[in-house]
Amino acid sequence: MRCPKCGSTRTRVTDSRETTNAIRRRRKCEDCGYRFTTYERIEQVMPLVVKRDGTREEWDRNKLLTGIRLACNKRPVSYSTMQQIVDEIEEQFSGRQEVDSSEIGQAVMKKLRVLDEVAYIRFASVYLRFHDVNGFIEAVEQVRRPQKPPEEQIPMNI
Ligand SMILES: [Zn+2]
């Protein structure tokens, strides 16, 4: 593996860790000391994405990750958590031939909602802006609404 900073080929692995569906390796350049991380993962057979206008495009992991990164900008969400969301989404849809882009958006929203409310609303606003204003309002209201209804007060019999 070539060092991304100086181009040297004298790099070594300092740590290797297995995650759900990837192997994460910490590497260090012997020449300039630069440390970087690489991921080795199974190449999943991903479906074509059917866009709203009916056209199809290739599944794009980076595009998905970028959308999540923008939503999580300056939020307390680690990069490895974002990677994990994408891993889980890929796992969810892999093996299918086609998937609607709206289904992917909904799946991301579902994950962000439990992770970080601000990231969730940001993602929802970008994702729902063009075709569903009511859906956006509903998304915001879902965050405001408590997940579970508060427990009923049991009147005391004195
Ligand atoms: Zn280097």
Backbone and ligand atoms as CSV (ligand in chain L), in Angstrom:
chain,resi,resn,atom,element,x,y,z
A,1,MET,N,N,0.849,-1.205,0.000
A,1,MET,CA,C,0.000,0.000,0.000
A,1,MET,C,C,0.876,1.245,0.000
A,2,ARG,N,N,0.625,2.127,-0.942
A,2,ARG,CA,C,1.441,3.332,-1.084
A,2,ARG,C,C,0.995,4.419,-0.102
A,3,CYS,N,N,1.940,5.132,0.464
A,3,CYS,CA,C,1.608,6.212,1.395
A,3,CYS,C,C,0.895,7.340,0.642
A,4,PRO,N,N,-0.309,7.747,1.126
A,4,PRO,CA,C,-1.051,8.792,0.406
A,4,PRO,C,C,-0.400,10.164,0.511
A,5,LYS,N,N,0.568,10.292,1.440
A,5,LYS,CA,C,1.186,11.595,1.628
A,5,LYS,C,C,2.471,11.769,0.811
A,6,CYS,N,N,3.370,10.785,0.921
A,6,CYS,CA,C,4.661,10.949,0.243
A,6,CYS,C,C,4.866,9.963,-0.911
A,7,GLY,N,N,3.957,8.984,-1.029
A,7,GLY,CA,C,4.053,8.060,-2.153
A,7,GLY,C,C,4.991,6.889,-1.927
A,8,SER,N,N,5.588,6.829,-0.749
A,8,SER,CA,C,6.501,5.727,-0.455
A,8,SER,C,C,5.751,4.390,-0.399
A,9,THR,N,N,6.433,3.322,-0.784
A,9,THR,CA,C,5.800,2.011,-0.700
A,9,THR,C,C,6.175,1.310,0.606
A,10,ARG,N,N,7.023,1.965,1.411
A,10,ARG,CA,C,7.433,1.355,2.666
A,10,ARG,C,C,6.432,1.687,3.781
A,11,THR,N,N,5.278,1.069,3.708
A,11,THR,CA,C,4.271,1.273,4.748
A,11,THR,C,C,4.021,-0.057,5.448
A,12,ARG,N,N,3.648,0.031,6.724
A,12,ARG,CA,C,3.347,-1.213,7.432
A,12,ARG,C,C,2.046,-1.101,8.220
A,13,VAL,N,N,1.457,-2.268,8.489
A,13,VAL,CA,C,0.210,-2.339,9.228
A,13,VAL,C,C,0.526,-2.311,10.720
A,14,THR,N,N,-0.089,-1.370,11.449
A,14,THR,CA,C,0.168,-1.287,12.884
A,14,THR,C,C,-0.952,-1.923,13.697
A,15,ASP,N,N,-2.122,-2.032,13.087
A,15,ASP,CA,C,-3.259,-2.608,13.807
A,15,ASP,C,C,-4.266,-3.119,12.796
A,16,SER,N,N,-4.902,-4.236,13.128
A,16,SER,CA,C,-5.881,-4.819,12.222
A,16,SER,C,C,-7.088,-5.246,13.043
A,17,ARG,N,N,-8.257,-4.804,12.628
A,17,ARG,CA,C,-9.437,-5.111,13.413
A,17,ARG,C,C,-10.581,-5.527,12.493
A,18,GLU,N,N,-11.305,-6.559,12.923
A,18,GLU,CA,C,-12.415,-7.024,12.095
A,18,GLU,C,C,-13.716,-6.395,12.573
A,19,THR,N,N,-14.467,-5.804,11.656
A,19,THR,CA,C,-15.793,-5.301,11.991
A,19,THR,C,C,-16.800,-6.224,11.306
A,20,THR,N,N,-18.085,-5.864,11.367
A,20,THR,CA,C,-19.133,-6.746,10.851
A,20,THR,C,C,-18.827,-7.289,9.457
A,21,ASN,N,N,-18.547,-6.387,8.529
A,21,ASN,CA,C,-18.282,-6.903,7.190
A,21,ASN,C,C,-17.081,-6.229,6.530
A,22,ALA,N,N,-16.122,-5.856,7.378
A,22,ALA,CA,C,-14.909,-5.271,6.825
A,22,ALA,C,C,-13.733,-5.512,7.767
A,23,ILE,N,N,-12.543,-5.431,7.210
A,23,ILE,CA,C,-11.341,-5.464,8.046
A,23,ILE,C,C,-10.702,-4.083,7.957
A,24,ARG,N,N,-10.489,-3.506,9.131
A,24,ARG,CA,C,-9.950,-2.165,9.200
A,24,ARG,C,C,-8.483,-2.268,9.576
A,25,ARG,N,N,-7.624,-1.624,8.793
A,25,ARG,CA,C,-6.187,-1.680,9.087
A,25,ARG,C,C,-5.616,-0.292,9.277
A,26,ARG,N,N,-4.889,-0.138,10.399
A,26,ARG,CA,C,-4.157,1.096,10.634
A,26,ARG,C,C,-2.786,0.897,10.011
A,27,ARG,N,N,-2.344,1.861,9.242
A,27,ARG,CA,C,-1.045,1.738,8.593
A,27,ARG,C,C,-0.172,2.940,8.892
A,28,LYS,N,N,1.135,2.689,8.805
A,28,LYS,CA,C,2.069,3.778,9.056
A,28,LYS,C,C,3.147,3.774,7.982
A,29,CYS,N,N,3.464,4.963,7.504
A,29,CYS,CA,C,4.513,5.096,6.499
A,29,CYS,C,C,5.871,5.114,7.210
A,30,GLU,N,N,6.773,4.253,6.769
A,30,GLU,CA,C,8.094,4.150,7.385
A,30,GLU,C,C,8.962,5.354,7.034
A,31,ASP,N,N,8.638,6.021,5.950
A,31,ASP,CA,C,9.472,7.139,5.509
A,31,ASP,C,C,9.076,8.465,6.124
A,32,CYS,N,N,7.751,8.795,6.074
A,32,CYS,CA,C,7.367,10.117,6.583
A,32,CYS,C,C,6.567,10.039,7.887
A,33,GLY,N,N,6.251,8.826,8.336
A,33,GLY,CA,C,5.548,8.667,9.605
A,33,GLY,C,C,4.045,8.871,9.531
A,34,TYR,N,N,3.530,9.145,8.328
A,34,TYR,CA,C,2.102,9.386,8.171
A,34,TYR,C,C,1.296,8.131,8.505
A,35,ARG,N,N,0.200,8.346,9.260
A,35,ARG,CA,C,-0.668,7.223,9.624
A,35,ARG,C,C,-1.972,7.319,8.857
A,36,PHE,N,N,-2.442,6.206,8.351
A,36,PHE,CA,C,-3.713,6.208,7.629
A,36,PHE,C,C,-4.432,4.875,7.831
A,37,THR,N,N,-5.683,4.832,7.407
A,37,THR,CA,C,-6.522,3.653,7.628
A,37,THR,C,C,-7.038,3.125,6.304
A,38,THR,N,N,-7.030,1.813,6.168
A,38,THR,CA,C,-7.650,1.225,4.978
A,38,THR,C,C,-8.701,0.211,5.404
A,39,TYR,N,N,-9.684,0.037,4.564
A,39,TYR,CA,C,-10.749,-0.929,4.824
A,39,TYR,C,C,-10.758,-1.978,3.724
A,40,GLU,N,N,-10.845,-3.206,4.152
A,40,GLU,CA,C,-10.984,-4.282,3.174
A,40,GLU,C,C,-12.374,-4.863,3.359
A,41,ARG,N,N,-13.176,-4.827,2.304
A,41,ARG,CA,C,-14.534,-5.344,2.457
A,41,ARG,C,C,-14.940,-6.189,1.258
A,42,ILE,N,N,-15.912,-7.053,1.511
A,42,ILE,CA,C,-16.440,-7.898,0.444
A,42,ILE,C,C,-17.167,-7.010,-0.555
A,43,GLU,N,N,-16.915,-7.225,-1.811
A,43,GLU,CA,C,-17.617,-6.446,-2.809
A,43,GLU,C,C,-19.030,-7.006,-2.951
A,44,GLN,N,N,-19.972,-6.224,-2.458
A,44,GLN,CA,C,-21.356,-6.681,-2.481
A,44,GLN,C,C,-21.945,-6.435,-3.873
A,45,VAL,N,N,-22.869,-7.289,-4.247
A,45,VAL,CA,C,-23.574,-7.056,-5.497
A,45,VAL,C,C,-24.757,-6.151,-5.166
A,46,MET,N,N,-24.618,-4.900,-5.558
A,46,MET,CA,C,-25.636,-3.930,-5.180
A,46,MET,C,C,-26.623,-3.682,-6.321
A,47,PRO,N,N,-27.878,-3.349,-5.941
A,47,PRO,CA,C,-28.890,-3.130,-6.979
A,47,PRO,C,C,-28.692,-1.807,-7.719
A,48,LEU,N,N,-29.361,-1.681,-8.854
A,48,LEU,CA,C,-29.417,-0.402,-9.544
A,48,LEU,C,C,-30.388,0.488,-8.783
A,49,VAL,N,N,-30.104,1.764,-8.777
A,49,VAL,CA,C,-30.974,2.704,-8.066
A,49,VAL,C,C,-31.938,3.335,-9.065
A,50,VAL,N,N,-33.242,3.198,-8.775
A,50,VAL,CA,C,-34.262,3.787,-9.641
A,50,VAL,C,C,-34.590,5.172,-9.099
A,51,LYS,N,N,-34.277,6.182,-9.899
A,51,LYS,CA,C,-34.520,7.549,-9.439
A,51,LYS,C,C,-35.977,7.936,-9.692
A,52,ARG,N,N,-36.355,9.093,-9.141
A,52,ARG,CA,C,-37.760,9.497,-9.228
A,52,ARG,C,C,-38.237,9.706,-10.662
A,53,ASP,N,N,-37.336,10.100,-11.530
A,53,ASP,CA,C,-37.753,10.290,-12.930
A,53,ASP,C,C,-37.728,8.979,-13.717
A,54,GLY,N,N,-37.483,7.872,-13.004
A,54,GLY,CA,C,-37.541,6.564,-13.656
A,54,GLY,C,C,-36.222,6.089,-14.244
A,55,THR,N,N,-35.208,6.961,-14.242
A,55,THR,CA,C,-33.917,6.530,-14.776
A,55,THR,C,C,-33.184,5.698,-13.720
A,56,ARG,N,N,-32.239,4.888,-14.175
A,56,ARG,CA,C,-31.470,4.025,-13.282
A,56,ARG,C,C,-30.046,4.506,-13.203
A,57,GLU,N,N,-29.466,4.378,-12.031
A,57,GLU,CA,C,-28.031,4.645,-11.945
A,57,GLU,C,C,-27.368,3.602,-11.056
A,58,GLU,N,N,-26.044,3.503,-11.189
A,58,GLU,CA,C,-25.283,2.535,-10.415
A,58,GLU,C,C,-25.350,2.879,-8.930
A,59,TRP,N,N,-25.351,1.865,-8.106
A,59,TRP,CA,C,-25.263,2.065,-6.657
A,59,TRP,C,C,-23.963,2.796,-6.373
A,60,ASP,N,N,-24.023,3.834,-5.555
A,60,ASP,CA,C,-22.835,4.627,-5.297
A,60,ASP,C,C,-22.620,4.800,-3.788
A,61,ARG,N,N,-21.757,3.964,-3.249
A,61,ARG,CA,C,-21.473,3.991,-1.810
A,61,ARG,C,C,-20.973,5.367,-1.353
A,62,ASN,N,N,-20.089,5.971,-2.148
A,62,ASN,CA,C,-19.523,7.258,-1.760
A,62,ASN,C,C,-20.563,8.367,-1.714
A,63,LYS,N,N,-21.495,8.298,-2.660
A,63,LYS,CA,C,-22.554,9.302,-2.697
A,63,LYS,C,C,-23.401,9.211,-1.423
A,64,LEU,N,N,-23.686,7.991,-1.037
A,64,LEU,CA,C,-24.474,7.732,0.167
A,64,LEU,C,C,-23.725,8.251,1.404
A,65,LEU,N,N,-22.439,7.930,1.461
A,65,LEU,CA,C,-21.614,8.348,2.590
A,65,LEU,C,C,-21.492,9.872,2.646
A,66,THR,N,N,-21.364,10.502,1.481
A,66,THR,CA,C,-21.258,11.963,1.432
A,66,THR,C,C,-22.524,12.612,1.980
A,67,GLY,N,N,-23.680,12.084,1.583
A,67,GLY,CA,C,-24.952,12.611,2.078
A,67,GLY,C,C,-25.033,12.532,3.595
A,68,ILE,N,N,-24.580,11.417,4.132
A,68,ILE,CA,C,-24.613,11.224,5.585
A,68,ILE,C,C,-23.595,12.138,6.268
A,69,ARG,N,N,-22.424,12.273,5.655
A,69,ARG,CA,C,-21.391,13.157,6.219
A,69,ARG,C,C,-21.880,14.594,6.295
A,70,LEU,N,N,-22.537,15.053,5.250
A,70,LEU,CA,C,-23.046,16.429,5.241
A,70,LEU,C,C,-24.091,16.607,6.335
A,71,ALA,N,N,-24.961,15.615,6.476
A,71,ALA,CA,C,-26.009,15.696,7.498
A,71,ALA,C,C,-25.401,15.700,8.904
A,72,CYS,N,N,-24.285,14.994,9.063
A,72,CYS,CA,C,-23.664,14.861,10.391
A,72,CYS,C,C,-22.581,15.907,10.643
A,73,ASN,N,N,-22.456,16.887,9.749
A,73,ASN,CA,C,-21.429,17.911,9.892
A,73,ASN,C,C,-21.505,18.592,11.262
A,74,LYS,N,N,-20.382,18.593,11.974
A,74,LYS,CA,C,-20.278,19.182,13.305
A,74,LYS,C,C,-21.233,18.577,14.335
A,75,ARG,N,N,-21.635,17.363,14.106
A,75,ARG,CA,C,-22.472,16.647,15.074
A,75,ARG,C,C,-21.620,15.563,15.730
A,76,PRO,N,N,-22.006,15.133,16.927
A,76,PRO,CA,C,-21.179,14.118,17.606
A,76,PRO,C,C,-21.373,12.706,17.048
A,77,VAL,N,N,-21.086,12.551,15.759
A,77,VAL,CA,C,-21.210,11.235,15.117
A,77,VAL,C,C,-19.857,10.913,14.494
A,78,SER,N,N,-19.267,9.796,14.887
A,78,SER,CA,C,-17.929,9.465,14.383
A,78,SER,C,C,-17.989,8.966,12.945
A,79,TYR,N,N,-16.856,9.106,12.277
A,79,TYR,CA,C,-16.800,8.673,10.889
A,79,TYR,C,C,-17.040,7.172,10.780
A,80,SER,N,N,-16.558,6.413,11.759
A,80,SER,CA,C,-16.766,4.961,11.682
A,80,SER,C,C,-18.253,4.613,11.850
A,81,THR,N,N,-18.987,5.432,12.612
A,81,THR,CA,C,-20.432,5.206,12.728
A,81,THR,C,C,-21.121,5.467,11.390
A,82,MET,N,N,-20.672,6.511,10.697
A,82,MET,CA,C,-21.252,6.805,9.378
A,82,MET,C,C,-20.975,5.662,8.401
A,83,GLN,N,N,-19.727,5.158,8.468
A,83,GLN,CA,C,-19.373,4.011,7.616
A,83,GLN,C,C,-20.278,2.823,7.928
A,84,GLN,N,N,-20.529,2.667,9.228
A,84,GLN,CA,C,-21.347,1.534,9.669
A,84,GLN,C,C,-22.783,1.643,9.156
A,85,ILE,N,N,-23.313,2.875,9.132
A,85,ILE,CA,C,-24.668,3.081,8.595
A,85,ILE,C,C,-24.704,2.621,7.138
A,86,VAL,N,N,-23.679,3.039,6.378
A,86,VAL,CA,C,-23.631,2.659,4.964
A,86,VAL,C,C,-23.499,1.139,4.829
A,87,ASP,N,N,-22.661,0.539,5.692
A,87,ASP,CA,C,-22.518,-0.925,5.681
A,87,ASP,C,C,-23.875,-1.596,5.877
A,88,GLU,N,N,-24.613,-1.102,6.859
A,88,GLU,CA,C,-25.906,-1.720,7.181
A,88,GLU,C,C,-26.912,-1.536,6.057
A,89,ILE,N,N,-26.883,-0.352,5.434
A,89,ILE,CA,C,-27.791,-0.081,4.308
A,89,ILE,C,C,-27.436,-1.014,3.139
A,90,GLU,N,N,-26.135,-1.169,2.895
A,90,GLU,CA,C,-25.724,-2.043,1.796
A,90,GLU,C,C,-26.139,-3.483,2.069
A,91,GLU,N,N,-26.001,-3.873,3.329
A,91,GLU,CA,C,-26.402,-5.221,3.704
A,91,GLU,C,C,-27.906,-5.426,3.467
A,92,GLN,N,N,-28.665,-4.387,3.845
A,92,GLN,CA,C,-30.125,-4.431,3.718
A,92,GLN,C,C,-30.583,-4.593,2.267
A,93,PHE,N,N,-29.899,-3.924,1.341
A,93,PHE,CA,C,-30.372,-3.933,-0.047
A,93,PHE,C,C,-29.588,-4.845,-0.986
A,94,SER,N,N,-28.470,-5.400,-0.508
A,94,SER,CA,C,-27.645,-6.206,-1.414
A,94,SER,C,C,-28.406,-7.444,-1.884
A,95,GLY,N,N,-28.127,-7.847,-3.095
A,95,GLY,CA,C,-28.777,-9.031,-3.636
A,95,GLY,C,C,-30.018,-8.693,-4.443
A,96,ARG,N,N,-30.557,-7.470,-4.240
A,96,ARG,CA,C,-31.711,-7.072,-5.040
A,96,ARG,C,C,-31.243,-6.539,-6.378
A,97,GLN,N,N,-32.136,-6.555,-7.369
A,97,GLN,CA,C,-31.746,-6.067,-8.687
A,97,GLN,C,C,-31.912,-4.564,-8.804
A,98,GLU,N,N,-33.003,-4.067,-8.207
A,98,GLU,CA,C,-33.276,-2.641,-8.278
A,98,GLU,C,C,-33.846,-2.176,-6.956
A,99,VAL,N,N,-33.611,-0.920,-6.635
A,99,VAL,CA,C,-34.210,-0.343,-5.436
A,99,VAL,C,C,-34.549,1.113,-5.732
A,100,ASP,N,N,-35.700,1.571,-5.234
A,100,ASP,CA,C,-36.085,2.967,-5.428
A,100,ASP,C,C,-35.219,3.869,-4.556
A,101,SER,N,N,-34.816,5.002,-5.107
A,101,SER,CA,C,-33.994,5.932,-4.316
A,101,SER,C,C,-34.744,6.376,-3.056
A,102,SER,N,N,-36.075,6.443,-3.146
A,102,SER,CA,C,-36.854,6.857,-1.966
A,102,SER,C,C,-36.711,5.843,-0.832
A,103,GLU,N,N,-36.589,4.572,-1.201
A,103,GLU,CA,C,-36.443,3.526,-0.184
A,103,GLU,C,C,-35.098,3.666,0.547
A,104,ILE,N,N,-34.082,4.033,-0.213
A,104,ILE,CA,C,-32.756,4.226,0.394
A,104,ILE,C,C,-32.807,5.428,1.337
A,105,GLY,N,N,-33.431,6.508,0.869
A,105,GLY,CA,C,-33.555,7.708,1.701
A,105,GLY,C,C,-34.277,7.420,3.004
A,106,GLN,N,N,-35.355,6.657,2.914
A,106,GLN,CA,C,-36.125,6.320,4.115
A,106,GLN,C,C,-35.268,5.492,5.083
A,107,ALA,N,N,-34.490,4.568,4.517
A,107,ALA,CA,C,-33.653,3.695,5.352
A,107,ALA,C,C,-32.594,4.515,6.095
A,108,VAL,N,N,-32.008,5.499,5.395
A,108,VAL,CA,C,-31.003,6.354,6.033
A,108,VAL,C,C,-31.662,7.186,7.130
A,109,MET,N,N,-32.827,7.739,6.824
A,109,MET,CA,C,-33.534,8.569,7.798
A,109,MET,C,C,-33.847,7.800,9.073
A,110,LYS,N,N,-34.239,6.550,8.883
A,110,LYS,CA,C,-34.580,5.705,10.025
A,110,LYS,C,C,-33.373,5.532,10.953
A,111,LYS,N,N,-32.206,5.368,10.346
A,111,LYS,CA,C,-30.994,5.171,11.148
A,111,LYS,C,C,-30.533,6.467,11.803
A,112,LEU,N,N,-30.614,7.570,11.058
A,112,LEU,CA,C,-30.171,8.845,11.620
A,112,LEU,C,C,-31.093,9.305,12.744
A,113,ARG,N,N,-32.341,8.957,12.635
A,113,ARG,CA,C,-33.312,9.421,13.618
A,113,ARG,C,C,-32.951,8.973,15.029
A,114,VAL,N,N,-32.491,7.733,15.153
A,114,VAL,CA,C,-32.130,7.240,16.485
A,114,VAL,C,C,-30.731,7.691,16.908
A,115,LEU,N,N,-29.958,8.156,15.931
A,115,LEU,CA,C,-28.564,8.517,16.200
A,115,LEU,C,C,-28.410,9.981,16.610
A,116,ASP,N,N,-28.988,10.875,15.795
A,116,ASP,CA,C,-28.813,12.308,16.051
A,116,ASP,C,C,-29.946,13.075,15.378
A,117,GLU,N,N,-30.701,13.809,16.191
A,117,GLU,CA,C,-31.892,14.490,15.669
A,117,GLU,C,C,-31.564,15.554,14.626
A,118,VAL,N,N,-30.486,16.297,14.869
A,118,VAL,CA,C,-30.123,17.353,13.931
A,118,VAL,C,C,-29.719,16.757,12.585
A,119,ALA,N,N,-28.909,15.710,12.638
A,119,ALA,CA,C,-28.480,15.044,11.406
A,119,ALA,C,C,-29.694,14.492,10.653
A,120,TYR,N,N,-30.620,13.967,11.423
A,120,TYR,CA,C,-31.835,13.404,10.833
A,120,TYR,C,C,-32.648,14.473,10.112
A,121,ILE,N,N,-32.847,15.612,10.760
A,121,ILE,CA,C,-33.651,16.683,10.151
A,121,ILE,C,C,-32.934,17.260,8.931
A,122,ARG,N,N,-31.599,17.416,9.051
A,122,ARG,CA,C,-30.839,17.903,7.895
A,122,ARG,C,C,-30.988,16.971,6.708
A,123,PHE,N,N,-30.812,15.678,6.971
A,123,PHE,CA,C,-30.903,14.712,5.879
A,123,PHE,C,C,-32.307,14.733,5.287
A,124,ALA,N,N,-33.312,14.772,6.167
A,124,ALA,CA,C,-34.705,14.769,5.706
A,124,ALA,C,C,-35.002,16.006,4.866
A,125,SER,N,N,-34.437,17.154,5.263
A,125,SER,CA,C,-34.737,18.376,4.527
A,125,SER,C,C,-34.136,18.341,3.126
A,126,VAL,N,N,-32.930,17.789,3.028
A,126,VAL,CA,C,-32.301,17.682,1.708
A,126,VAL,C,C,-33.029,16.634,0.874
A,127,TYR,N,N,-33.291,15.524,1.531
A,127,TYR,CA,C,-33.862,14.403,0.811
A,127,TYR,C,C,-35.305,14.638,0.380
A,128,LEU,N,N,-36.093,15.313,1.230
A,128,LEU,CA,C,-37.525,15.459,0.930
A,128,LEU,C,C,-37.874,16.786,0.263
A,129,ARG,N,N,-36.910,17.662,0.128
A,129,ARG,CA,C,-37.200,19.020,-0.317
A,129,ARG,C,C,-38.035,19.100,-1.605
A,130,PHE,N,N,-37.634,18.325,-2.587
A,130,PHE,CA,C,-38.225,18.547,-3.896
A,130,PHE,C,C,-39.580,17.902,-4.140
A,131,HIS,N,N,-39.892,16.895,-3.370
A,131,HIS,CA,C,-41.139,16.226,-3.744
A,131,HIS,C,C,-42.147,16.084,-2.622
A,132,ASP,N,N,-41.789,16.482,-1.410
A,132,ASP,CA,C,-42.736,16.175,-0.350
A,132,ASP,C,C,-42.574,17.099,0.857
A,133,VAL,N,N,-43.189,18.258,0.780
A,133,VAL,CA,C,-43.093,19.212,1.881
A,133,VAL,C,C,-43.771,18.648,3.132
A,134,ASN,N,N,-44.910,18.011,2.927
A,134,ASN,CA,C,-45.630,17.448,4.075
A,134,ASN,C,C,-44.808,16.365,4.765
A,135,GLY,N,N,-44.094,15.613,3.958
A,135,GLY,CA,C,-43.250,14.560,4.516
A,135,GLY,C,C,-42.170,15.141,5.410
A,136,PHE,N,N,-41.653,16.312,5.025
A,136,PHE,CA,C,-40.623,16.962,5.816
A,136,PHE,C,C,-41.190,17.424,7.159
A,137,ILE,N,N,-42.370,18.055,7.092
A,137,ILE,CA,C,-43.006,18.531,8.327
A,137,ILE,C,C,-43.249,17.337,9.253
A,138,GLU,N,N,-43.692,16.271,8.673
A,138,GLU,CA,C,-43.952,15.058,9.455
A,138,GLU,C,C,-42.664,14.531,10.098
A,139,ALA,N,N,-41.576,14.614,9.323
A,139,ALA,CA,C,-40.277,14.143,9.833
A,139,ALA,C,C,-39.852,14.955,11.052
A,140,VAL,N,N,-40.045,16.258,10.977
A,140,VAL,CA,C,-39.675,17.120,12.103
A,140,VAL,C,C,-40.567,16.819,13.296
A,141,GLU,N,N,-41.847,16.635,13.013
A,141,GLU,CA,C,-42.775,16.362,14.111
A,141,GLU,C,C,-42.489,15.029,14.789
A,142,GLN,N,N,-41.986,14.086,14.007
A,142,GLN,CA,C,-41.680,12.779,14.593
A,142,GLN,C,C,-40.566,12.875,15.623
A,143,VAL,N,N,-39.652,13.819,15.399
A,143,VAL,CA,C,-38.572,14.016,16.366
A,143,VAL,C,C,-39.122,14.655,17.626
A,144,ARG,N,N,-40.009,15.625,17.431
A,144,ARG,CA,C,-40.576,16.336,18.583
A,144,ARG,C,C,-41.420,15.414,19.438
A,145,ARG,N,N,-42.139,14.538,18.764
A,145,ARG,CA,C,-43.035,13.633,19.471
A,145,ARG,C,C,-42.207,12.646,20.290
A,146,PRO,N,N,-42.562,12.404,21.522
A,146,PRO,CA,C,-41.790,11.415,22.288
A,146,PRO,C,C,-41.926,10.028,21.662
A,147,GLN,N,N,-40.861,9.244,21.748
A,147,GLN,CA,C,-40.863,7.903,21.150
A,147,GLN,C,C,-41.949,7.026,21.765
A,148,LYS,N,N,-42.038,7.147,23.097
A,148,LYS,CA,C,-43.057,6.367,23.795
A,148,LYS,C,C,-44.011,7.337,24.480
A,149,PRO,N,N,-45.296,7.038,24.504
A,149,PRO,CA,C,-46.183,7.937,25.232
A,149,PRO,C,C,-45.846,7.888,26.722
A,150,PRO,N,N,-45.928,9.028,27.406
A,150,PRO,CA,C,-45.603,9.007,28.834
A,150,PRO,C,C,-46.563,8.082,29.578
A,151,GLU,N,N,-46.038,7.471,30.609
A,151,GLU,CA,C,-46.876,6.515,31.346
A,151,GLU,C,C,-48.044,7.234,31.999
A,152,GLU,N,N,-49.141,6.568,31.951
A,152,GLU,CA,C,-50.347,7.182,32.522
A,152,GLU,C,C,-50.233,7.282,34.030
A,153,GLN,N,N,-50.761,8.353,34.511
A,153,GLN,CA,C,-50.766,8.537,35.961
A,153,GLN,C,C,-51.860,7.652,36.548
A,154,ILE,N,N,-51.479,6.849,37.485
A,154,ILE,CA,C,-52.493,6.005,38.128
A,154,ILE,C,C,-53.007,6.744,39.353
A,155,PRO,N,N,-54.314,7.019,39.347
A,155,PRO,CA,C,-54.843,7.736,40.502
A,155,PRO,C,C,-54.720,6.884,41.767
A,156,MET,N,N,-54.304,7.513,42.822
A,156,MET,CA,C,-54.119,6.787,44.076
A,156,MET,C,C,-55.443,6.702,44.833
A,157,ASN,N,N,-55.704,5.546,45.312
A,157,ASN,CA,C,-56.896,5.389,46.138
A,157,ASN,C,C,-56.509,5.535,47.609
A,158,ILE,N,N,-56.962,6.598,48.158
A,158,ILE,CA,C,-56.610,6.821,49.572
A,158,ILE,C,C,-57.800,6.472,50.442
L,1,ZN,ZN,ZN,4.918,8.644,3.615
